[in-house]
Structures are given as structure tokens and as C-alpha cells.
Amino acid sequence: MDTRERIVLYFKELADERGFYGATVDELAARNNMSKRTIYRYFKSKEEIIEAVVLAKVQEVERGILSILNSKENPVKKMTQFVKFLSEKLRSFNPRVYGDLQRHYPGIWEKVEQLRASNIKYLIQVMVEGSEQGYFKEINPTIVTASLLATIRAVVNPAFMLENNLTPEEAFQTIMHTFLYGIVAER
């Protein structure tokens, strides 16, 4: 692991404790026997470090999603694996930490929102593939994409989750269960 990657990893660990806003470059340097000069050789600002932390997490998630979606499995299996994979990844997301992005780093939060939108498109591709193969009902991808993305933005949202005492995993699983199976009870 090179120095830049270590800085990102160490800052992520510090942010998990203190939040992105509460974590400081001074503390990062002191805890990890680095000089601030070394840190600023690789990053121009604390915000740039935060962006690198978020980007590393997003890239890790995207690699997993693409692996699932490019598999030879049928659409139902892909959908199941997609929900399971994202649920597991969301288990490590701390709403308080990501709430800092919304409040203090809106430019980075907007990038997260854009990436979530692109990941929803991957999911919709599986739904379309599944409807073409007879696994799922026929859907209007435009409507499903817009409604699913709006729901995720509203519910898998740090402020909403904290206010309603929800984990990211619970919020996402509930959304996906509702979208996939509806709300009508079987009799």
C-alpha cells in the first residue's frame, strides 16, 4: 500500500470515529506518525482527502455491482445478489458520518448522489432483462428508475435514517423488498 492509499485508509478510520467534519488533518498526522507536510504532498486539502475516501468506497461498491450484473446468472439471481451485496456494504455506512457530507461538503455529496443514480440504472437493466425473459412483470424503465431513485434519495438519506433510527441496511432492504414484492399481503 502506497502512502496516498494509507492516508485515505487512516482518514477513513478517523472519520468513522469523529465524522468527516470532526476529523482533522492534525489528528490524522499525529495518530499515524506522519507530518502534515507528507499529507499535503498527496492532497491539497482535507476536502480532497474526504473525496478520496468516498471515491474509494464507491469504486469498491461499483466493482462488486458490475461483477454481479455481468455474471451469467438469471435476472432473479442477479437481483437477489445485488440486494444482498449492497445490504452488506451498507452495514458499514455510518449515517452520522455521511450526514457530514450533506451538511459540510455538499459538492462531494452531489457526486455521491450522481453515483447512486448511475447504480440504479444498472439495477433497472436487470429488471428490463428479467421482464424480457419472463422473470419479472413488464415495466416502464423510465418510471421505475425515477421512482426508485427518488425513494432511495429520500429514505437512504443520513438525515432521514437518523431521525427514524434506521440503519442504511434496513432502509435499503425495506425499499427493495417493497419495490420487488409490493405491499399487498398474500392470502
LINVEN-V120003 format. One record per residue. N is the residue number from 1. RES is the residue in three letters. OMEGA is omega in degrees with one decimal (* if undefined). Layout:
[[N RES OMEGA] [N RES OMEGA]]
This chain:
[[1 MET -179.4] [2 ASP -175.2] [3 THR -179.6] [4 ARG 179.3] [5 GLU 178.1] [6 ARG 178.6] [7 ILE 179.1] [8 VAL 179.9] [9 LEU -178.3] [10 TYR 179.7] [11 PHE 176.8] [12 LYS 179.1] [13 GLU 178.9] [14 LEU 179.5] [15 ALA 176.9] [16 ASP 178.5] [17 GLU -169.5] [18 ARG -172.5] [19 GLY 179.6] [20 PHE -177.2] [21 TYR -176.0] [22 GLY 179.1] [23 ALA -179.4] [24 THR 177.0] [25 VAL 176.6] [26 ASP -179.9] [27 GLU 176.7] [28 LEU -179.3] [29 ALA -176.7] [30 ALA -177.8] [31 ARG -171.4] [32 ASN 177.5] [33 ASN 177.0] [34 MET 172.7] [35 SER 174.7] [36 LYS 178.7] [37 ARG 178.0] [38 THR -179.5] [39 ILE -177.4] [40 TYR 171.5] [41 ARG -176.7] [42 TYR -177.7] [43 PHE -179.2] [44 LYS -174.5] [45 SER 174.4] [46 LYS 179.9] [47 GLU 178.4] [48 GLU 176.3] [49 ILE 179.3] [50 ILE 179.1] [51 GLU 178.7] [52 ALA 177.3] [53 VAL -178.6] [54 VAL -179.8] [55 LEU 178.9] [56 ALA 179.6] [57 LYS -179.3] [58 VAL 179.9] [59 GLN 177.0] [60 GLU 179.7] [61 VAL -179.4] [62 GLU 177.5] [63 ARG 179.0] [64 GLY 179.9] [65 ILE -179.0] [66 LEU 176.9] [67 SER 178.6] [68 ILE -174.3] [69 LEU 178.4] [70 ASN 179.6] [71 SER -179.3] [72 LYS -178.6] [73 GLU 175.3] [74 ASN -175.7] [75 PRO 179.5] [76 VAL 179.5] [77 LYS 177.4] [78 LYS -179.2] [79 MET 179.5] [80 THR 179.5] [81 GLN 179.0] [82 PHE -178.4] [83 VAL 179.9] [84 LYS -179.1] [85 PHE -178.5] [86 LEU 177.2] [87 SER 178.9] [88 GLU 179.8] [89 LYS -179.1] [90 LEU 178.8] [91 ARG -177.4] [92 SER 179.2] [93 PHE 178.2] [94 ASN -178.8] [95 PRO 179.4] [96 ARG -179.6] [97 VAL -178.3] [98 TYR 172.1] [99 GLY 176.0] [100 ASP 178.9] [101 LEU -179.1] [102 GLN -174.7] [103 ARG -168.7] [104 HIS -177.0] [105 TYR -174.3] [106 PRO 178.0] [107 GLY 177.8] [108 ILE 178.8] [109 TRP 178.6] [110 GLU 176.8] [111 LYS 176.2] [112 VAL 179.1] [113 GLU 178.6] [114 GLN 179.0] [115 LEU 176.3] [116 ARG 178.9] [117 ALA 179.8] [118 SER 177.7] [119 ASN 176.5] [120 ILE 178.8] [121 LYS 176.1] [122 TYR -179.5] [123 LEU 179.5] [124 ILE 176.7] [125 GLN 178.4] [126 VAL 178.9] [127 MET 179.2] [128 VAL 177.4] [129 GLU 179.7] [130 GLY 178.7] [131 SER 177.3] [132 GLU -179.2] [133 GLN 177.3] [134 GLY 178.9] [135 TYR -177.6] [136 PHE 174.4] [137 LYS 174.2] [138 GLU -177.5] [139 ILE 170.7] [140 ASN -174.7] [141 PRO -179.4] [142 THR -179.5] [143 ILE -179.0] [144 VAL 179.3] [145 THR -178.3] [146 ALA -177.0] [147 SER 179.1] [148 LEU 179.3] [149 LEU 178.4] [150 ALA 179.4] [151 THR 179.4] [152 ILE 179.0] [153 ARG -178.7] [154 ALA -172.0] [155 VAL 178.0] [156 VAL -173.0] [157 ASN -175.3] [158 PRO -177.9] [159 ALA -179.5] [160 PHE -177.9] [161 MET 179.0] [162 LEU -179.5] [163 GLU -175.9] [164 ASN 177.0] [165 ASN 179.7] [166 LEU 171.0] [167 THR 175.9] [168 PRO 179.3] [169 GLU -179.7] [170 GLU 180.0] [171 ALA -178.8] [172 PHE -179.1] [173 GLN 179.2] [174 THR 177.6] [175 ILE -176.5] [176 MET 177.7] [177 HIS 179.9] [178 THR 179.7] [179 PHE -176.4] [180 LEU -173.4] [181 TYR 179.7] [182 GLY -177.4] [183 ILE -178.3] [184 VAL 179.4] [185 ALA 176.1] [186 GLU 178.9] [187 ARG *]]
